[in-house]
């Protein structure tokens, strides 16, 4: 017996508690990255990537995820740290792995 409807199972709940349509969120990530999401991820997580390149990828991914998730800039009232933005991205990507 499940407490969740079929529709509930298709909704992604972020660590913040905010809910997203996972297909829409993935498309927002792809669009915000200019179609280069996987390339940025490879630079962020790659084994043969230097610290400078990894840092540049993290900054780019934070911008991409901030746009896709709708997070406010850090310096805005109730803004979000880049670390929290990247954590949300990581959480979503792990969620997608489990659904794939």
N, C-alpha and C positions, 0 to 999 in steps of 0.2 A: 504494500500500500504506500502510495506517495502523497506527500503533502503539497506537491507542486503540480500545477496544470502543465500541459504540453507547452503552452505559451510562456509560462514562468521559466521553463527550462531553457528557452531560447533567449532569455534576457541576461546580459552580462551585468553583474553587480560589482562595481569597483570597490576597492578597500574603503573609499570615502563614503560608501553607501549609495552613491548615485548610480542609477541604472541607465544602461545604454543598449541600443540595438547593436549586436556585435558585427553584423554585416556592414551597417552604416558606419560604425566606428572604424572598422578596417579600411573602408573606402576613404574616409576622412584622413586617416593616416597616410594612405597612398597618395592622395591628392595633395596634402600639405607637404609631402616630401618630394613633390614633382615626379612621382613615379619611381623614386630611388630608395624606398624604405628598406628593402633588403640589402642594398649596398651600404647604407648607413649602419644597419645592424651588424653586418659583417665587419665593418671597421670598428664598431664599438666592442664586439665580442671576439674578434679574430685573434688567433693565437700568434700570428706573425705580424702584429701591428704595434708600431711604436707608441710611446706614451703621448706624444703630441698629436698624432693622428687619432688615437683613441679619444683624447680630450675634445678634439674638434668634432668628432662624430657624436660624442655625448651632448655637446652644445647644440648641434644641429638637430639631434633627436629630441632634445628638450623643447626646442622651438616647434617642431613638428607635432609632438604630443600635446603641448600646451594649446595649440590651435585645434587639434582634433578633439581633445577632451573638453575644451572650453574653459581651461584654467586661466585665472587672471595673472598678469605679470607680478613678479615678486614685490615690486615697489608700489603696487596698487593696494588700496585697502582690501584686506582679506586675500592678499596675493598668495601664490603658491611657490615654494622653493623648487629650484630645478631638480633637487634630489627627490622630492616628492612626486614631481612630474615623471621623472624617469622610473620611479618605483611603480607608478600607475601603469606606465607603458609595459614594464617587465611583467607585472601581474596580468595584464591583458594578454600578452603574448603567451604566457604560461597557460592561461585559460583556453586560448585557441589551440594550443598543442593537445590539450586534453579532449577537445571536441573533434580533432582531426582524425 
